[in-house]
Amino acid sequence: MTTLQKVCLAVTIIGGINWGLIGLLDFNLVEALFGAESVIPRIVYSLVGLTSLINIGILLMDLDMHD
């Protein structure tokens, strides 16, 4: 696994944990850390979305290698 893949996986996991906290406890960790009115949460959410798309590509590449 390359460094890019590891970073993308870590960011996606952090995003998933945040969504779990929102769903279970109605607590948004990103907004709690950076403020709801800040531009930083929007950047964080965009990065999580981008890394998720990269992870889809990694998953599909991995599936092609095992066929």
DSSP file (Angstrom, degrees, kcal/mol; ACC not computed):
  #  RESIDUE AA STRUCTURE BP1 BP2  ACC     N-H-->O    O-->H-N    N-H-->O    O-->H-N    TCO  KAPPA ALPHA  PHI   PSI    X-CA   Y-CA   Z-CA
    1    1 A M              0   0    0      0, 0.0     2,-0.0     0, 0.0     0, 0.0   0.000 360.0 360.0 360.0 130.7    0.0    0.0    0.0
    2    2 A T     >  -     0   0    0      1,-0.1     4,-2.2     4,-0.0     5,-0.2  -0.277 360.0-107.4 -79.6 168.3    1.4    3.4   -1.0
    3    3 A T  H  > S+     0   0    0      1,-0.2     4,-2.6     2,-0.2     5,-0.2   0.903 120.5  53.4 -61.8 -41.9    1.6    6.4    1.2
    4    4 A L  H  > S+     0   0    0      1,-0.2     4,-2.7     2,-0.2    -1,-0.2   0.917 108.9  49.6 -59.4 -43.6   -1.2    8.1   -0.7
    5    5 A Q  H  > S+     0   0    0      1,-0.2     4,-2.4     2,-0.2    -1,-0.2   0.904 111.3  48.7 -62.9 -41.6   -3.4    5.1   -0.2
    6    6 A K  H  X S+     0   0    0     -4,-2.2     4,-2.4     2,-0.2    -2,-0.2   0.908 112.5  47.7 -65.6 -42.1   -2.7    5.0    3.5
    7    7 A V  H  X S+     0   0    0     -4,-2.6     4,-2.6     2,-0.2     5,-0.2   0.931 113.0  48.5 -64.6 -45.1   -3.4    8.8    3.9
    8    8 A C  H  X S+     0   0    0     -4,-2.7     4,-2.3     1,-0.2    -2,-0.2   0.906 112.2  49.0 -61.8 -41.7   -6.6    8.4    1.9
    9    9 A L  H  X S+     0   0    0     -4,-2.4     4,-2.3    -5,-0.2    -1,-0.2   0.913 111.4  49.3 -64.2 -42.5   -7.7    5.5    4.0
   10   10 A A  H  X S+     0   0    0     -4,-2.4     4,-2.4     2,-0.2    -2,-0.2   0.920 112.2  47.6 -63.9 -44.2   -7.0    7.3    7.2
   11   11 A V  H  X S+     0   0    0     -4,-2.6     4,-2.3     1,-0.2    -1,-0.2   0.904 112.3  49.9 -64.6 -40.5   -8.9   10.4    6.2
   12   12 A T  H  X S+     0   0    0     -4,-2.3     4,-2.3    -5,-0.2    -1,-0.2   0.891 110.3  50.0 -65.4 -39.6  -11.8    8.3    5.0
   13   13 A I  H  X S+     0   0    0     -4,-2.3     4,-2.5     2,-0.2    -2,-0.2   0.919 110.0  50.2 -64.4 -43.9  -11.9    6.4    8.4
   14   14 A I  H  X S+     0   0    0     -4,-2.4     4,-2.3     1,-0.2    -2,-0.2   0.914 111.0  49.8 -60.8 -42.2  -11.8    9.7   10.3
   15   15 A G  H  X S+     0   0    0     -4,-2.3     4,-2.3     1,-0.2    -1,-0.2   0.894 110.0  50.8 -62.2 -40.1  -14.7   10.9    8.2
   16   16 A G  H  X S+     0   0    0     -4,-2.3     4,-2.2     2,-0.2    -2,-0.2   0.889 108.8  50.8 -64.9 -39.6  -16.6    7.7    8.9
   17   17 A I  H  X S+     0   0    0     -4,-2.5     4,-2.4     2,-0.2    -2,-0.2   0.911 109.3  51.6 -63.5 -41.8  -16.0    8.1   12.6
   18   18 A N  H  X S+     0   0    0     -4,-2.3     4,-2.3     1,-0.2    -2,-0.2   0.924 110.2  48.1 -61.1 -44.3  -17.4   11.7   12.4
   19   19 A W  H  X S+     0   0    0     -4,-2.3     4,-2.6     1,-0.2    -1,-0.2   0.870 109.7  53.7 -65.1 -35.2  -20.5   10.5   10.6
   20   20 A G  H  X S+     0   0    0     -4,-2.2     4,-2.8     2,-0.2     5,-0.4   0.912 108.9  48.5 -62.3 -42.4  -20.9    7.7   13.2
   21   21 A L  H  X>S+     0   0    0     -4,-2.4     4,-2.2     2,-0.2     6,-1.4   0.891 111.9  49.6 -64.5 -39.2  -20.8   10.4   16.0
   22   22 A I  H  X5S+     0   0    0     -4,-2.3     4,-1.1     4,-0.3    -2,-0.2   0.937 115.7  42.9 -63.9 -45.9  -23.3   12.5   14.1
   23   23 A G  H  <5S+     0   0    0     -4,-2.6    -2,-0.2     2,-0.2    -1,-0.2   0.892 124.8  32.0 -68.7 -41.1  -25.7    9.5   13.7
   24   24 A L  H  <5S+     0   0    0     -4,-2.8    -3,-0.2    -5,-0.2    -2,-0.2   0.883 137.5  15.4 -86.3 -40.7  -25.4    8.1   17.1
   25   25 A L  H  <5S-     0   0    0     -4,-2.2    -3,-0.2    -5,-0.4    -2,-0.2   0.402  90.8-121.6-117.9   0.2  -24.8   11.1   19.4
   26   26 A D  S  <<S+     0   0    0     -4,-1.1     2,-0.5    -5,-0.5    -4,-0.3   0.902  70.0 135.1  53.7  43.0  -25.8   14.1   17.2
   27   27 A F        -     0   0    0     -6,-1.4     2,-0.8    -9,-0.2    -1,-0.2  -0.981  45.5-157.5-126.9 119.2  -22.2   15.4   17.7
   28   28 A N     >  -     0   0    0     -2,-0.5     4,-2.0     1,-0.2     5,-0.2  -0.845   5.4-170.7 -98.9 104.7  -20.2   16.8   14.9
   29   29 A L  H  > S+     0   0    0     -2,-0.8     4,-2.2     1,-0.2     5,-0.2   0.868  83.0  54.8 -64.0 -39.3  -16.5   16.5   15.8
   30   30 A V  H  > S+     0   0    0      1,-0.2     4,-2.5     2,-0.2     5,-0.3   0.937 112.1  42.9 -62.5 -47.1  -15.2   18.6   12.9
   31   31 A E  H  > S+     0   0    0      1,-0.2     4,-2.1     2,-0.2    -1,-0.2   0.837 112.0  54.9 -69.0 -31.6  -17.5   21.5   13.7
   32   32 A A  H  < S+     0   0    0     -4,-2.0    -1,-0.2     2,-0.2    -2,-0.2   0.872 114.5  40.5 -66.8 -36.1  -16.7   21.2   17.4
   33   33 A L  H  < S+     0   0    0     -4,-2.2    -2,-0.2    -5,-0.2    -1,-0.2   0.881 132.0  21.2 -78.5 -39.2  -13.0   21.4   16.7
   34   34 A F  H  < S-     0   0    0     -4,-2.5     6,-0.2    -5,-0.2    -3,-0.2   0.513 110.8-102.2-112.9  -7.0  -13.0   24.1   14.0
   35   35 A G    ><  -     0   0    0     -4,-2.1     3,-0.8    -5,-0.3    -3,-0.1   0.269  21.9-106.9  91.8 140.2  -16.3   26.0   14.5
   36   36 A A  T 3  S+     0   0    0      1,-0.2    -1,-0.1    -5,-0.1    -4,-0.1   0.804 117.1  48.8 -71.5 -29.7  -19.5   25.7   12.5
   37   37 A E  T 3  S+     0   0    0     -6,-0.1    -1,-0.2     4,-0.0     2,-0.1   0.436  91.0 102.8 -92.4   0.6  -19.1   29.0   10.8
   38   38 A S  S <  S-     0   0    0     -3,-0.8     4,-0.4     1,-0.1    -4,-0.1  -0.409  73.7-131.7 -81.3 158.7  -15.5   28.5    9.7
   39   39 A V  S  > S+     0   0    0      1,-0.2     4,-1.7     2,-0.1     3,-0.2   0.654  95.6  80.6 -80.2 -16.9  -14.4   27.5    6.2
   40   40 A I  H  > S+     0   0    0      1,-0.2     4,-2.8    -6,-0.2     5,-0.2   0.902  86.0  53.7 -62.1 -44.7  -12.2   24.8    7.6
   41   41 A P  H  > S+     0   0    0      0, 0.0     4,-2.9     0, 0.0    -1,-0.2   0.897 107.7  52.5 -57.5 -37.0  -15.1   22.2    8.1
   42   42 A R  H  > S+     0   0    0     -4,-0.4     4,-2.0     2,-0.2    -2,-0.2   0.897 110.4  47.6 -64.1 -39.1  -16.0   22.7    4.5
   43   43 A I  H  X S+     0   0    0     -4,-1.7     4,-2.5     2,-0.2    -1,-0.2   0.920 112.0  50.0 -65.2 -44.4  -12.4   22.0    3.5
   44   44 A V  H  X S+     0   0    0     -4,-2.8     4,-2.4     1,-0.2    -2,-0.2   0.931 111.3  48.2 -61.0 -46.4  -12.3   18.9    5.7
   45   45 A Y  H  X S+     0   0    0     -4,-2.9     4,-2.3     1,-0.2    -1,-0.2   0.887 111.2  51.1 -62.7 -38.2  -15.6   17.6    4.2
   46   46 A S  H  X S+     0   0    0     -4,-2.0     4,-2.5    -5,-0.2    -1,-0.2   0.902 110.0  49.5 -64.6 -41.6  -14.3   18.2    0.7
   47   47 A L  H  X S+     0   0    0     -4,-2.5     4,-2.8     2,-0.2     5,-0.2   0.897 109.9  50.9 -64.6 -40.4  -11.0   16.3    1.5
   48   48 A V  H  X S+     0   0    0     -4,-2.4     4,-1.9     2,-0.2    -2,-0.2   0.921 111.8  48.1 -63.2 -42.9  -13.0   13.4    2.9
   49   49 A G  H  X S+     0   0    0     -4,-2.3     4,-1.9     2,-0.2    -2,-0.2   0.918 112.7  48.2 -62.6 -43.6  -15.1   13.3   -0.2
   50   50 A L  H  X S+     0   0    0     -4,-2.5     4,-2.1     1,-0.2    -2,-0.2   0.919 111.6  48.7 -63.4 -44.9  -12.1   13.4   -2.5
   51   51 A T  H  X S+     0   0    0     -4,-2.8     4,-2.4     1,-0.2    -1,-0.2   0.838 107.5  56.6 -66.5 -30.9  -10.3   10.7   -0.5
   52   52 A S  H  X S+     0   0    0     -4,-1.9     4,-1.8    -5,-0.2    -1,-0.2   0.914 107.1  48.6 -64.6 -41.4  -13.4    8.5   -0.7
   53   53 A L  H  X S+     0   0    0     -4,-1.9     4,-1.7     2,-0.2    -2,-0.2   0.899 110.9  50.3 -64.2 -39.7  -13.3    8.8   -4.5
   54   54 A I  H  X S+     0   0    0     -4,-2.1     4,-2.3     1,-0.2    -2,-0.2   0.902 108.0  53.8 -63.4 -40.2   -9.7    7.9   -4.5
   55   55 A N  H  X S+     0   0    0     -4,-2.4     4,-2.7     1,-0.2    -1,-0.2   0.850 103.7  55.7 -64.6 -33.6  -10.5    4.9   -2.3
   56   56 A I  H  X S+     0   0    0     -4,-1.8     4,-2.5     2,-0.2    -1,-0.2   0.931 108.9  47.8 -62.4 -43.9  -13.1    3.7   -4.8
   57   57 A G  H  X S+     0   0    0     -4,-1.7     4,-2.3     2,-0.2    -2,-0.2   0.902 111.5  49.9 -61.7 -41.4  -10.4    3.8   -7.5
   58   58 A I  H  X S+     0   0    0     -4,-2.3     4,-2.4     2,-0.2    -2,-0.2   0.913 110.7  50.3 -63.6 -42.8   -8.0    1.9   -5.3
   59   59 A L  H  X S+     0   0    0     -4,-2.7     4,-2.3     1,-0.2    -2,-0.2   0.921 111.6  47.1 -61.1 -45.4  -10.7   -0.7   -4.5
   60   60 A L  H  X S+     0   0    0     -4,-2.5     4,-2.0     2,-0.2    -1,-0.2   0.888 111.9  50.4 -66.6 -38.3  -11.5   -1.2   -8.2
   61   61 A M  H  X S+     0   0    0     -4,-2.3     4,-1.7     2,-0.2    -1,-0.2   0.922 111.0  49.6 -62.8 -42.9   -7.8   -1.5   -9.1
   62   62 A D  H  X S+     0   0    0     -4,-2.4     4,-1.0     1,-0.2    -2,-0.2   0.888 109.7  50.8 -64.7 -40.1   -7.3   -4.1   -6.3
   63   63 A L  H  X S+     0   0    0     -4,-2.3     4,-0.5     1,-0.2     3,-0.4   0.886 108.5  52.2 -65.0 -38.3  -10.3   -6.1   -7.6
   64   64 A D  H >< S+     0   0    0     -4,-2.0     3,-0.7     1,-0.2    -1,-0.2   0.849 105.5  55.3 -65.9 -33.9   -8.9   -6.1  -11.1
   65   65 A M  H 3< S+     0   0    0     -4,-1.7    -1,-0.2     1,-0.2    -2,-0.2   0.773 107.7  49.3 -70.6 -25.5   -5.5   -7.4   -9.9
   66   66 A H  H 3<        0   0    0     -4,-1.0    -1,-0.2    -3,-0.4    -2,-0.2   0.501 360.0 360.0 -94.2  -4.2   -7.2  -10.5   -8.2
   67   67 A D    <<        0   0    0     -3,-0.7    -1,-0.2    -4,-0.5    -2,-0.1   0.483 360.0 360.0 -81.9 360.0   -9.3  -11.6  -11.1
